[in-house]
């Protein structure tokens, strides 16, 4: 069955960096776009970044542009989210997904906390 296992979250100081990874299995990874969503306490889930199946096209929510980079390795069935210049408002549970919008399959989340 489809599995999406996210890792790499943790506690980091403002201005720091983290790289999230998501190992996918149970489907033909190269055929699907992948995304990262996040949900902060008391807020709705938000699409942070997405990458199309060929890896050539990416989109970002405005608040992370220039700071976050989504990438994928189709040979390793893994999608990444490199996060730099982290801010306290980036604190959230981050979810790796297969697809987005109405065609999304959710993985488990990983907690990212940005605090001094």
Residue pairs with C-beta under 8 A, 6 or more apart in sequence:
1 26
2 24
2 25
2 26
2 27
2 98
2 105
3 23
3 24
3 25
3 26
3 107
4 22
4 23
4 24
4 96
4 97
4 98
4 105
4 106
4 107
4 108
5 22
5 23
5 24
5 96
5 107
5 108
6 20
6 21
6 22
6 94
6 95
6 96
6 107
6 108
6 109
6 110
7 20
7 21
7 22
7 23
7 110
8 18
8 19
8 20
8 21
8 110
9 18
9 20
9 94
9 110
9 111
9 112
10 18
10 111
10 112
10 113
11 113
11 115
12 18
12 86
12 112
12 113
12 114
13 114
13 115
13 116
14 86
14 87
14 88
14 114
14 115
14 116
15 85
15 86
16 86
16 114
17 82
17 83
17 84
17 85
17 86
18 83
18 86
18 112
19 80
19 81
19 82
19 83
20 36
20 80
20 81
20 83
20 94
20 96
20 110
20 112
21 78
21 79
21 80
22 34
22 36
22 78
22 79
22 80
22 81
22 96
22 107
23 76
23 77
23 78
24 34
24 77
24 78
24 79
24 96
24 98
25 77
27 98
29 74
29 77
30 53
30 74
31 53
32 53
32 98
32 99
33 50
33 51
33 52
33 53
33 98
33 99
33 100
34 50
34 51
34 70
34 72
34 79
34 96
34 97
34 98
34 99
35 47
35 48
35 49
35 50
35 51
35 70
35 96
35 97
35 99
35 100
35 104
36 47
36 48
36 49
36 50
36 70
36 79
36 81
36 94
36 95
36 96
36 97
37 45
37 46
37 47
37 48
37 94
37 95
37 97
37 100
38 45
38 46
38 48
38 90
38 92
38 93
38 94
38 95
38 112
39 45
39 46
39 92
39 93
39 95
39 109
40 46
40 89
40 91
40 92
40 93
41 92
43 92
45 95
46 61
46 92
47 61
47 100
48 60
48 61
48 64
48 68
48 81
48 94
49 58
49 59
49 60
49 61
49 64
49 68
49 69
49 70
49 81
50 58
50 59
50 70
50 100
51 57
51 58
51 70
51 71
51 72
51 79
52 58
55 71
55 72
55 74
58 69
58 70
60 68
60 70
63 89
64 83
64 90
67 83
67 84
67 85
67 86
68 81
68 82
68 83
68 84
69 80
69 81
69 82
70 79
70 80
70 81
70 82
71 79
71 80
71 82
72 78
72 79
72 80
73 79
73 80
79 96
81 94
83 90
83 112
86 112
86 114
87 114
88 114
88 115
89 114
90 112
90 114
91 112
91 113
91 114
91 115
92 111
92 112
93 109
93 110
93 111
93 112
94 109
94 110
94 111
94 112
95 106
95 107
95 108
95 109
96 107
97 104
97 105
97 106
97 107
98 104
98 105
98 107
99 105
